[in-house]
Amino acid sequence: MAVAQLSAAPRPSAHPLANPGYGKRSAPDQTPRTGRDFVHLPTREASIATYIDRLADESDLSIKTLAKHLPYGQYALSTALNNLSSAGHLRRVRRPVTVDGCPRWVWHTFFSRTAHDDAWWNSFLAGETPVTERPPAQATRSTAYGVLARLGRIDARLTLSAGECAALEGEAAEWFARGAGEPQLVQALTAGLPEPVAHAYGFVRARLRAKLPPPPEPQPPAPRYEVVCTACGEPGGDGVDLRGGLCGVCRGGRPALAAHEVRAHVGRLRAALRSGTRTEETEKGAGT
């Protein structure tokens, strides 16, 4: 039933982008897109997820904008986004930036067609490499070994034995670690060969060392994001538990709330739905 509904989802071609620095961001570790990516979700959530999945990065995901392009009201969209967060497809984050000497918050919504658990999202948003469980792969030779083994077919003067390929595998792999590709490595090893090559192993080893590219420039540290509740914008930390991307109140998991806490929380929810900016990462009005 859900698959049939997905085909009716509106096309995202006319969907507007957010202001620069805001908007949708695609999460890593996503499987290729298929027609059954969201069949595990209710029909409404599946349709909305399919639409968001097709949007380009930096698209405006405010509730008001989504309501203009989807056949759902703002309250229905708010609920659906909460459900997508709980299902592991979505996380809302913010991070502080300084523009022209003025501090402000930048909001994003990370989206993944592949559902991930809280541990994966927490690792990714902390700038760490998430651990994704995959079935054990069969043992295969490395790319570096394969290049060395093919040298003899490119030029017979560089024919190496299996043992020689294994002995040079680590030095060839260092080329790839420094950003070189297979064509670059093959060109460096085969260009301008002398006649004859007296000892293929020694010759290849000497070229691997003499022509080794410089190490890459250090990359800036990955940004750290502050995760906020998908529904009300409540930031995590200080006792706020954001399991599934939702705080305890929005999950209905905090039974004893004082009246003033209830009023404050309802106020945040209403403000978020009115503005369409507090709970979405694009914040049209704050992006300039």
N, C-alpha and C positions, 0 to 999 in steps of 0.2 A: 504494500500500500504506500509506504514512504517513498519508494522508488518512483512510482507513478506521479507523486506530488512534486518531486524534485524537478521534473521536466517542465513544470509550469512556473518555476521560479523566474522572476523578472531578470532581464539581462542587465548587467551592471555598466554597460558602455557609457551611459550618460551620468554616472554617479560622480559628484564633485570630489576634488581633492581637498584635504585640510590645508591650513596654512603651513608653510615650510617648517619642518622640525616636529610636526605633530602627525597624527594619523595612524592608520593600520600599519603593523609590522608583522611580517611572516616569521614564525618560529622555525628553527632548524629541525632536522630529523623527521621530515614529513615524507610519507610514502607517496608515490606517483598518484595523480588524480584519477579516480575511476567513477563509475556511475553508482557505486554502492558505498561511498565514503561515510554517509551519515544515516544509513538505514537503521542503526541502533537507536536513533533519536525519535521522539514524537514528531508528527508530521510538520507542525509549525516550526519547531526548532531545526528540523532537517532542512526545511526550505530556507530559513534565515541563514543557517550555516553555509549552505550551498552558495547563496548570494554573496556573503562576506568572503568566502574562499575565492571567488572569482574576481574580487576587487583587487586593484593594484595597491601596492604598498603606498602609504601616506593618504589613502582615501579617507574621507570624513566619515567617522563612525558614530557621530553624535546621534542620540535617540531621535531628535527632531529631523535630522537629515534622513535617517533610515526610514522614518515614518512617511516621508515624502515619496520614497521610492519603493516601499513594500506595502502590501495590503493589510497592515496591522497598525493598531494605535500605539501610542507611546507607552501605555501601561503594559500592553501585551509584549511589546519589544523589550521593555525593561525586564519582565519576567523571563522571557526567552534567553536574553543575554545572561541572566543569573544561572539559568539551567545549563547553558553552554559552558559557563565557567565551572559549574559543579561537575560536568561531564568530562572536563579536562581539555576542552578545545580553546579556551580563552582565558587570558589574564590581563587585568588592567593595572598599569603601573604609572608612577610619576617619578621624576628626578629633578633636582634643582639645577638651574642654569643661571648665568649672569649675562644679561644683554645690555650693552651700553651702561654698565655699572649698576644696573638694577636687577636684583634677584627675582626670579619667578619660577613657577613650576611648569615643566613640560610633561604632557600626558600622552600615553600611548596605550593601545590595546594590541597585545600580541595574540595572534590567532594561529592555530594549527589544525589542519584537517585530520591529523593523527592525534587521537586523544592521549594525553600524558598524565601521570599521577602527580601528586603534590611534590614528591621527592624530586622528580625530574624538573618540574617548573622551578622549585626553589634553587636547585643547582644552576640552572640556566640563568635565572635572573640575578644570581649572586656572582655571575661572571665565570662560573666553573663549567667544566665539560660534563653535561648530563650523562649518566650511565643508562644506556638503553639495552635492555635484554634482547639478545638476538640468538638464534640457534647457532651452535658451533659450526664453523665453516671447515670444510675439508682443507687439509694442509696443501698449500700451493707454494710454488717458488715465487720469490719477490720479483718486482719489475726490474730491479737492478740486475738480478741474476739472468732474467730473460734477455735483456739487452746484451749482456756479455756473451751469452750462448749464441746469439744471432750474428755476432761479429764475423764468424767464419763463413756464414752464408753471404754476407755482404762483400767480404774480401777474404779469400782463402788464406792469406798471409797472417790473419789475426785469429785463426782457429784456436780455441781454448778447450781444454778438457773439462769435464764436470768438476773435478777437484780444483782446477785453477779458477773456474767461475765462482765456486764457493769461497775460495780464498780472497778474491777481489770484490766479492759481493758487498761487503761493508763500505769499501771506499767508493764504489759506484753509487751506493745508496746515499752517501753524503752529498752527491751532486743534487739529487732530488730534494734532500732536506734543505738545500740552499736555493731552491726555486728553479732549478734547471729542468727541462723537459727531455723526453727521449730523443727527439731530433737533435737537440743541442749536444747531448752526450755522444750520440753516434757520430755526429759531424766532428767533434773534437777528437775522437779516437781513430777515425778513418781518413781524415783529410791529409793529403800530402805524404802518403806512406813512402818510406825509402824502399829501394829495391836491392837486395831482398830484406825482409824482416827476419833477423837472425833468431830472435827468441820472442815469440808472441807474448808470453806471460810478462816478461820483464818490460817489453815495450808498452803494453797496455797499462801496466802498473805505473810506469814513469809518466805517461800522459795523464792518467787519472790524478796524479799528485801535482804535476806541473801546471795543468790547466784548470785546476779546481776553482770554481767561481768564488767570489768573496761571500762572506756570510750575509744574510739579509739584514736590513735595517730593523731594529727592535720595534715591535708594534706597540701602540699605546694600550694601556690597560683597558679591558672591557668595562663598559659603564655598569654601575650598580644601580638597580632600580628599587624604589620603595613600592611594594605591592599594596594596593588599596582594595577595599571591598567593591565588587562589581556592581552592587546595588546602590550603596549609599555613599561611597567614597571614603569610608572610614579607613585610615591607614593601619597597617599591621604594627605589631610591636606593643610594648607596655601592656601585655595581657590580652591584646586583641588577637583572637585566633581566627586566621583566614583559611580554614580548611575549604578546599574546593573553590577558593577565590572569594568566599563570602564570610562576613563576620558572623558572630554567634547570634545576633539579633535577627539578621536577614535569613539565617538558616532556621530560625525558630528554636535555637538551642540554648537560650539564656532565659530560664523560666521566671526568675524573680527580679524584675526591673522596677526601680522607683518611678513614680509618675513623671518626674521631671526628665528622667532618662528616656522614657517612652516619647514624651513630647519633643525632645531634642532630636531623637532618631527619626521620628515621623517628619519633622521639619526638614531634615537633611534629604530624605527621600523626595519630598515634594519639591524642594529647591532643585534637586538634580533633574527631575522630570520637566520642570518649567524651563530651565536654562538649556538642558541638553548638552551642557559643557562640563559640569562637575564630575559626572560619572563616565564621560567618554574622553578619550585621549586627545581629540582634535582641538577642542576649546577654540572655536572660531574667533571668539572675541578676545582671547588672550594671546593669540598667535602673532600679534604684531607688536 
